[in-house]
Amino acid sequence: MFEVLMVMFLIVAIVLVGFIMIQQGKGADMGASFGSGASNTVFGSSGSGNFLSRTTAILAVIFFILALVLGNLSTATSDTAEDFSDLSAPEQQTPPVEEQEGQQVPPTN
């Protein structure tokens, strides 16, 4: 399931970038609106969005939802892997070094 969601995430990301690159910016026709006497404002009219802007918004929502789900799944699998690794491989403890009489321990710097 993780792999399927990862492929969907990649496809949505590529399509989202494509839709963003296709769109014309609001300030793209700013120079034309000064001399042509258009009824639009300088940065374009803010009416209802067209097909590209609505599709971009839907793809962005899907992108963020998939990112949250994948992040949650990746942390959930790493937590369980750590729990099982602690149970399957117990750490070996080294016995403490005992000082014997007559032996001198060299000073550490």
Contacts in CASP RR format, 6 or more apart in sequence:
PFRMAT RR
TARGET T0000
AUTHOR 0000-0000-0000
METHOD contacts of the structure
MODEL  1
MFEVLMVMFLIVAIVLVGFIMIQQGKGADMGASFGSGASNTVFGSSGSGN
FLSRTTAILAVIFFILALVLGNLSTATSDTAEDFSDLSAPEQQTPPVEEQ
EGQQVPPTN
1 73 0 8 1.000
2 70 0 8 1.000
2 73 0 8 1.000
2 74 0 8 1.000
2 77 0 8 1.000
5 66 0 8 1.000
5 69 0 8 1.000
5 70 0 8 1.000
5 73 0 8 1.000
6 70 0 8 1.000
8 66 0 8 1.000
9 63 0 8 1.000
9 66 0 8 1.000
9 67 0 8 1.000
9 70 0 8 1.000
12 59 0 8 1.000
12 62 0 8 1.000
12 63 0 8 1.000
12 66 0 8 1.000
13 63 0 8 1.000
15 59 0 8 1.000
16 56 0 8 1.000
16 59 0 8 1.000
16 60 0 8 1.000
16 63 0 8 1.000
19 52 0 8 1.000
19 55 0 8 1.000
19 56 0 8 1.000
19 59 0 8 1.000
20 56 0 8 1.000
22 52 0 8 1.000
23 52 0 8 1.000
23 53 0 8 1.000
23 56 0 8 1.000
26 43 0 8 1.000
26 44 0 8 1.000
27 42 0 8 1.000
27 43 0 8 1.000
27 44 0 8 1.000
29 40 0 8 1.000
29 44 0 8 1.000
30 42 0 8 1.000
30 43 0 8 1.000
32 38 0 8 1.000
33 40 0 8 1.000
33 41 0 8 1.000
33 42 0 8 1.000
33 44 0 8 1.000
34 42 0 8 1.000
39 45 0 8 1.000
99 105 0 8 1.000
END
